[in-house]
C-alpha cells in the first residue's frame, strides 16, 4: 500500500502556486472551457508513454519512473511502470487491480473511499474534466503553445495534503501533456505524457490483471 501511495502521489499533490514564466491569463475562459469539454468528448481511448518525477525534500535525488499509460471509456485505465521497477495499476469500472512483484491484489472501488477518490481524480485528470469541479478554484493561463489550468482545493481536508494541481494542455488538440502537483510542504510529483495516440483500438484485457 505504501508503494501505491507513492506511485499515485500525483493525485493528492499540489503544484507551485506561482505561475510559470511565459504564461498569461486566458481572456475568454468560457470559450476555453467549452472547447476543452467538446474535445474531451471526442476522445474514446488514449495510449501514451509517461515519465514521472517525484521530489521529496528528505531525499537527495528525485525519483524518476517511466512506463506506459492506457485509458478507455468508460472508466477503464491502466498505469504500467516499467523502470526502475515493475508495477501495474488497472481500473476496470468498479474494480482496481494492483500487481506488485508478481502478486495481484483486487479491490472494490466503491467500498473504499480512498480508492473511489483516486479513481475519480485519475479519470477526470486524464480527460481534462476538472474544469467544473466545485471542489476546486480554477485559474486559466496560456502561452504560445499551451494552456495551463491551475486548480486549488476548496475543501479543508484536501487542503491538508494538496496545494495546487496544474494541467498543461496542448493548444493543438487540447490534450493533457503534463500534470504537476505540489504538497503544502513543496514536495511535488510531475508526470509528462509523450507519444500519445487517441482513439486507437485498446483491448479490454489490458484493464484486467491476472
HUHU-V511657 format. One record per backbone hydrogen bond with DSSP energy under -0.5 kcal/mol. NH is the residue of the N-H (numbers start at 1). CO is the residue of the C=O. If there is no record, write none. Layout:
nh=NH co=CO
nh=NH co=CO
This chain:
nh=5 co=1
nh=6 co=2
nh=7 co=3
nh=8 co=4
nh=9 co=6
nh=11 co=8
nh=12 co=8
nh=15 co=181
nh=23 co=20
nh=24 co=142
nh=26 co=140
nh=29 co=27
nh=32 co=28
nh=33 co=29
nh=34 co=30
nh=35 co=31
nh=36 co=32
nh=37 co=33
nh=38 co=34
nh=39 co=35
nh=40 co=36
nh=41 co=37
nh=42 co=38
nh=42 co=39
nh=43 co=40
nh=44 co=42
nh=46 co=71
nh=47 co=197
nh=48 co=69
nh=49 co=194
nh=50 co=67
nh=51 co=192
nh=52 co=65
nh=53 co=190
nh=54 co=63
nh=55 co=53
nh=55 co=188
nh=56 co=54
nh=59 co=56
nh=63 co=54
nh=64 co=62
nh=65 co=52
nh=65 co=63
nh=66 co=83
nh=67 co=50
nh=68 co=80
nh=69 co=48
nh=70 co=78
nh=71 co=46
nh=72 co=76
nh=73 co=44
nh=76 co=72
nh=77 co=91
nh=78 co=70
nh=79 co=89
nh=80 co=68
nh=80 co=78
nh=81 co=79
nh=81 co=87
nh=82 co=66
nh=83 co=66
nh=87 co=81
nh=87 co=85
nh=88 co=99
nh=89 co=79
nh=90 co=97
nh=91 co=77
nh=92 co=95
nh=93 co=75
nh=94 co=92
nh=95 co=92
nh=96 co=107
nh=97 co=90
nh=98 co=105
nh=99 co=88
nh=100 co=98
nh=100 co=103
nh=101 co=86
nh=103 co=100
nh=105 co=98
nh=107 co=96
nh=109 co=94
nh=109 co=107
nh=110 co=94
nh=111 co=108
nh=112 co=109
nh=116 co=112
nh=117 co=113
nh=118 co=114
nh=119 co=115
nh=120 co=116
nh=121 co=117
nh=122 co=118
nh=123 co=119
nh=124 co=120
nh=125 co=121
nh=126 co=122
nh=127 co=123
nh=128 co=124
nh=128 co=125
nh=129 co=124
nh=131 co=128
nh=133 co=130
nh=134 co=132
nh=136 co=133
nh=137 co=152
nh=138 co=136
nh=139 co=150
nh=141 co=148
nh=142 co=24
nh=143 co=146
nh=147 co=169
nh=148 co=141
nh=149 co=167
nh=150 co=139
nh=150 co=148
nh=151 co=149
nh=151 co=165
nh=152 co=137
nh=152 co=150
nh=154 co=135
nh=155 co=135
nh=159 co=155
nh=160 co=156
nh=160 co=157
nh=161 co=158
nh=162 co=158
nh=163 co=182
nh=164 co=182
nh=165 co=151
nh=166 co=180
nh=167 co=149
nh=168 co=166
nh=168 co=178
nh=169 co=147
nh=169 co=167
nh=170 co=175
nh=171 co=145
nh=174 co=170
nh=177 co=168
nh=177 co=175
nh=178 co=168
nh=179 co=191
nh=180 co=166
nh=181 co=189
nh=182 co=14
nh=182 co=164
nh=183 co=187
nh=186 co=183
nh=188 co=55
nh=189 co=181
nh=190 co=53
nh=191 co=179
nh=192 co=51
nh=193 co=177
nh=194 co=49
nh=197 co=47
nh=199 co=45
nh=206 co=203
nh=207 co=204
nh=208 co=205
